[in-house]
C-alpha cells in the first residue's frame, strides 16, 4: 500500500529535531550536531531532502556532491511507514536533482551487514560495485 499525502521537499534547519529523531530510530549514523548539518546544507542545499506528511518529517536523505559523483547519505524512513513508497520517493527525487545538475552517477554506501538497505537500493536501480571503503579518523 502506498502512503498518500506526503511530499518531498528541501530540508530546512527547522526540521533538524525531527530529522535527528528519524536517524536515531533508524540507527543511521548522523552528522555531529546542528553545526555539521548547517555546513552540509550550505554546500548542497538542494540535495538534502525530507518526506513531509502534514508537517511531520517521516523520511530523510542527505545527498552530497564530491565533484565527481553524488552520494546518498544518512537515509532513513519512519519504521512505521516503511514499505509504503516514502523511501523510494526520496531516492527518486534525489536522483532527479542529481540528473538536473548534470552529475553522472549517484552512489550509496551500505554496510555489508545491512541486507535490508542493500535490497532497498537494488530495488531503486542501484547495483553493487566491488569497492572496499577505508577510513581514517583523527586521533
Phi and psi restraints in degrees (value plus and minus 20) as a CYANA .aco file:
   2 UNK   PHI    -111.4   -71.4
   2 UNK   PSI     114.0   154.0
   3 UNK   PHI     -93.0   -53.0
   3 UNK   PSI     114.2   154.2
   4 UNK   PHI    -129.0   -89.0
   4 UNK   PSI     134.7   174.7
   5 UNK   PHI      72.9   112.9
   5 UNK   PSI     -24.0    16.0
   6 UNK   PHI    -112.4   -72.4
   6 UNK   PSI     137.9   177.9
   7 UNK   PHI    -154.5  -114.5
   7 UNK   PSI     131.8   171.8
   8 UNK   PHI    -116.2   -76.2
   8 UNK   PSI     110.4   150.4
   9 UNK   PHI    -165.0  -125.0
   9 UNK   PSI     148.9   188.9
  10 UNK   PHI     -91.7   -51.7
  10 UNK   PSI     121.0   161.0
  11 UNK   PHI     -82.6   -42.6
  11 UNK   PSI     124.0   164.0
  12 UNK   PHI    -146.9  -106.9
  12 UNK   PSI     130.0   170.0
  13 UNK   PHI     -76.2   -36.2
  13 UNK   PSI     -46.2    -6.2
  14 UNK   PHI     -82.9   -42.9
  14 UNK   PSI     -38.4     1.6
  15 UNK   PHI    -104.2   -64.2
  15 UNK   PSI     -27.0    13.0
  16 UNK   PHI     -71.6   -31.6
  16 UNK   PSI     -71.1   -31.1
  17 UNK   PHI     -81.7   -41.7
  17 UNK   PSI     -60.6   -20.6
  18 UNK   PHI     -87.6   -47.6
  18 UNK   PSI     -60.1   -20.1
  19 UNK   PHI     -86.0   -46.0
  19 UNK   PSI     -63.6   -23.6
  20 UNK   PHI     -80.2   -40.2
  20 UNK   PSI     -56.6   -16.6
  21 UNK   PHI     -85.3   -45.3
  21 UNK   PSI     -63.9   -23.9
  22 UNK   PHI     -78.7   -38.7
  22 UNK   PSI     -68.1   -28.1
  23 UNK   PHI     -78.6   -38.6
  23 UNK   PSI     -61.0   -21.0
  24 UNK   PHI     -85.0   -45.0
  24 UNK   PSI     -70.8   -30.8
  25 UNK   PHI     -89.6   -49.6
  25 UNK   PSI     -41.8    -1.8
  26 UNK   PHI    -113.2   -73.2
  26 UNK   PSI     -20.1    19.9
  27 UNK   PHI      36.4    76.4
  27 UNK   PSI      22.0    62.0
  28 UNK   PHI    -117.5   -77.5
  28 UNK   PSI     106.2   146.2
  29 UNK   PHI     -78.7   -38.7
  29 UNK   PSI     109.6   149.6
  30 UNK   PHI    -138.1   -98.1
  30 UNK   PSI     140.5   180.5
  31 UNK   PHI     -79.3   -39.3
  31 UNK   PSI     138.6   178.6
  32 UNK   PHI     -99.2   -59.2
  32 UNK   PSI      60.3   100.3
  33 UNK   PHI      61.7   101.7
  33 UNK   PSI     159.3   199.3
  34 UNK   PHI     -78.3   -38.3
  34 UNK   PSI     -59.8   -19.8
  35 UNK   PHI     -81.4   -41.4
  35 UNK   PSI     -64.3   -24.3
  36 UNK   PHI     -86.1   -46.1
  36 UNK   PSI     -61.0   -21.0
  37 UNK   PHI     -82.7   -42.7
  37 UNK   PSI     -63.3   -23.3
  38 UNK   PHI     -79.1   -39.1
  38 UNK   PSI     -62.5   -22.5
  39 UNK   PHI     -81.2   -41.2
  39 UNK   PSI     -60.8   -20.8
  40 UNK   PHI     -88.9   -48.9
  40 UNK   PSI     -58.6   -18.6
  41 UNK   PHI     -94.4   -54.4
  41 UNK   PSI     -43.4    -3.4
  42 UNK   PHI     -88.2   -48.2
  42 UNK   PSI     -52.8   -12.8
  43 UNK   PHI    -101.3   -61.3
  43 UNK   PSI     -67.4   -27.4
  44 UNK   PHI    -154.7  -114.7
  44 UNK   PSI      43.2    83.2
  45 UNK   PHI     -81.1   -41.1
  45 UNK   PSI     -55.9   -15.9
  46 UNK   PHI    -100.4   -60.4
  46 UNK   PSI     -25.0    15.0
  47 UNK   PHI    -122.0   -82.0
  47 UNK   PSI     -19.3    20.7
  48 UNK   PHI    -124.5   -84.5
  48 UNK   PSI      85.9   125.9
  49 UNK   PHI    -139.2   -99.2
  49 UNK   PSI     129.8   169.8
  50 UNK   PHI    -148.5  -108.5
  50 UNK   PSI     134.1   174.1
  51 UNK   PHI    -118.6   -78.6
  51 UNK   PSI     103.6   143.6
  52 UNK   PHI    -134.4   -94.4
  52 UNK   PSI     102.5   142.5
  53 UNK   PHI    -136.7   -96.7
  53 UNK   PSI      81.7   121.7
  54 UNK   PHI      33.2    73.2
  54 UNK   PSI      22.5    62.5
  55 UNK   PHI      68.8   108.8
  55 UNK   PSI     -21.2    18.8
  56 UNK   PHI    -130.3   -90.3
  56 UNK   PSI     109.9   149.9
  57 UNK   PHI     -95.8   -55.8
  57 UNK   PSI     102.7   142.7
  58 UNK   PHI    -136.4   -96.4
  58 UNK   PSI     -23.0    17.0
  59 UNK   PHI    -184.9  -144.9
  59 UNK   PSI     138.3   178.3
  60 UNK   PHI    -171.5  -131.5
  60 UNK   PSI     126.1   166.1
  61 UNK   PHI    -163.4  -123.4
  61 UNK   PSI     110.5   150.5
  62 UNK   PHI    -126.5   -86.5
  62 UNK   PSI      87.7   127.7
  63 UNK   PHI    -110.6   -70.6
  63 UNK   PSI     136.3   176.3
  64 UNK   PHI    -169.5  -129.5
  64 UNK   PSI     134.8   174.8
  65 UNK   PHI    -143.8  -103.8
  65 UNK   PSI     107.4   147.4
  66 UNK   PHI    -120.5   -80.5
  66 UNK   PSI     -11.1    28.9
  67 UNK   PHI      81.2   121.2
  67 UNK   PSI     -40.2    -0.2
  68 UNK   PHI    -140.2  -100.2
  68 UNK   PSI     -59.7   -19.7
  69 UNK   PHI    -165.5  -125.5
  69 UNK   PSI     141.2   181.2
  70 UNK   PHI    -115.2   -75.2
  70 UNK   PSI     134.9   174.9
  71 UNK   PHI    -145.3  -105.3
  71 UNK   PSI     123.2   163.2
  72 UNK   PHI    -122.5   -82.5
  72 UNK   PSI      86.4   126.4
  73 UNK   PHI    -134.9   -94.9
  73 UNK   PSI     138.3   178.3
  74 UNK   PHI      29.1    69.1
  74 UNK   PSI      28.1    68.1
  75 UNK   PHI    -104.1   -64.1
  75 UNK   PSI     117.5   157.5
  76 UNK   PHI    -184.7  -144.7
  76 UNK   PSI     129.6   169.6
  77 UNK   PHI    -152.3  -112.3
  77 UNK   PSI     120.5   160.5
  78 UNK   PHI     -65.9   -25.9
  78 UNK   PSI     102.0   142.0
  79 UNK   PHI     -74.4   -34.4
  79 UNK   PSI     -49.7    -9.7
  80 UNK   PHI     -93.2   -53.2
  80 UNK   PSI     -33.7     6.3
  81 UNK   PHI    -133.7   -93.7
  81 UNK   PSI     -12.0    28.0
  82 UNK   PHI     -86.4   -46.4
  82 UNK   PSI     130.1   170.1
  83 UNK   PHI      60.2   100.2
  83 UNK   PSI      -9.6    30.4
  84 UNK   PHI    -136.2   -96.2
  84 UNK   PSI      -3.8    36.2
  85 UNK   PHI      72.9   112.9
  85 UNK   PSI     -22.4    17.6
  86 UNK   PHI     -87.2   -47.2
  86 UNK   PSI     -69.9   -29.9
  87 UNK   PHI     -82.8   -42.8
  87 UNK   PSI     -65.7   -25.7
  88 UNK   PHI     -86.4   -46.4
  88 UNK   PSI     -53.4   -13.4
  89 UNK   PHI     -85.6   -45.6
  89 UNK   PSI     -59.7   -19.7
  90 UNK   PHI     -82.7   -42.7
  90 UNK   PSI     -68.3   -28.3
  91 UNK   PHI     -86.8   -46.8
  91 UNK   PSI     -60.1   -20.1
  92 UNK   PHI     -81.6   -41.6
  92 UNK   PSI     -61.8   -21.8
  93 UNK   PHI     -84.5   -44.5
  93 UNK   PSI     -59.3   -19.3
  94 UNK   PHI     -85.7   -45.7
  94 UNK   PSI     -63.3   -23.3
  95 UNK   PHI     -77.1   -37.1
  95 UNK   PSI     -63.0   -23.0
  96 UNK   PHI     -82.9   -42.9
  96 UNK   PSI     -64.2   -24.2
  97 UNK   PHI     -80.8   -40.8
  97 UNK   PSI     -62.5   -22.5
  98 UNK   PHI     -82.8   -42.8
  98 UNK   PSI     -65.9   -25.9
  99 UNK   PHI     -81.1   -41.1
  99 UNK   PSI     -62.9   -22.9
 100 UNK   PHI     -79.8   -39.8
 100 UNK   PSI     -51.2   -11.2
 101 UNK   PHI    -102.5   -62.5
 101 UNK   PSI     -25.8    14.2
 102 UNK   PHI      57.8    97.8
 102 UNK   PSI       0.3    40.3
 103 UNK   PHI    -103.7   -63.7
 103 UNK   PSI     106.8   146.8
 104 UNK   PHI     -97.2   -57.2
 104 UNK   PSI     -37.5     2.5
 105 UNK   PHI    -170.2  -130.2
 105 UNK   PSI     135.4   175.4
 106 UNK   PHI    -149.7  -109.7
 106 UNK   PSI     104.6   144.6
 107 UNK   PHI    -133.8   -93.8
 107 UNK   PSI     134.7   174.7
 108 UNK   PHI    -154.8  -114.8
 108 UNK   PSI     112.9   152.9
 109 UNK   PHI    -112.6   -72.6
 109 UNK   PSI     108.3   148.3
 110 UNK   PHI    -149.5  -109.5
 110 UNK   PSI     109.7   149.7
 111 UNK   PHI     -81.8   -41.8
 111 UNK   PSI     122.1   162.1
 112 UNK   PHI     -76.7   -36.7
 112 UNK   PSI     -52.1   -12.1
 113 UNK   PHI     -99.1   -59.1
 113 UNK   PSI     -29.6    10.4
 114 UNK   PHI    -114.3   -74.3
 114 UNK   PSI      55.3    95.3
 115 UNK   PHI     -83.0   -43.0
 115 UNK   PSI     -57.7   -17.7
 116 UNK   PHI     -82.5   -42.5
 116 UNK   PSI     -65.5   -25.5
 117 UNK   PHI     -87.1   -47.1
 117 UNK   PSI     -58.1   -18.1
 118 UNK   PHI     -78.7   -38.7
 118 UNK   PSI     -67.3   -27.3
 119 UNK   PHI     -83.3   -43.3
 119 UNK   PSI     -59.0   -19.0
 120 UNK   PHI     -80.8   -40.8
 120 UNK   PSI     -70.9   -30.9
 121 UNK   PHI     -83.8   -43.8
 121 UNK   PSI     -57.7   -17.7
 122 UNK   PHI     -83.3   -43.3
 122 UNK   PSI     -59.5   -19.5
 123 UNK   PHI     -85.1   -45.1
 123 UNK   PSI     -44.9    -4.9
 124 UNK   PHI    -106.7   -66.7
 124 UNK   PSI     -17.0    23.0
 125 UNK   PHI      80.0   120.0
 125 UNK   PSI     -17.3    22.7
 126 UNK   PHI     -98.9   -58.9
 126 UNK   PSI     134.9   174.9
 127 UNK   PHI    -150.6  -110.6
 127 UNK   PSI     137.5   177.5
 128 UNK   PHI     -93.0   -53.0
 128 UNK   PSI     122.9   162.9
 129 UNK   PHI    -137.4   -97.4
 129 UNK   PSI     133.6   173.6
 130 UNK   PHI    -111.7   -71.7
 130 UNK   PSI      49.5    89.5
 131 UNK   PHI    -133.1   -93.1
 131 UNK   PSI     137.9   177.9
 132 UNK   PHI    -147.0  -107.0
 132 UNK   PSI     110.6   150.6
 133 UNK   PHI    -109.5   -69.5
 133 UNK   PSI     109.6   149.6
 134 UNK   PHI    -133.4   -93.4
 134 UNK   PSI     121.4   161.4
 135 UNK   PHI    -151.7  -111.7
 135 UNK   PSI     120.7   160.7
 136 UNK   PHI    -139.2   -99.2
 136 UNK   PSI     115.7   155.7
 137 UNK   PHI    -141.4  -101.4
 137 UNK   PSI     115.7   155.7
 138 UNK   PHI     -82.6   -42.6
 138 UNK   PSI     114.7   154.7
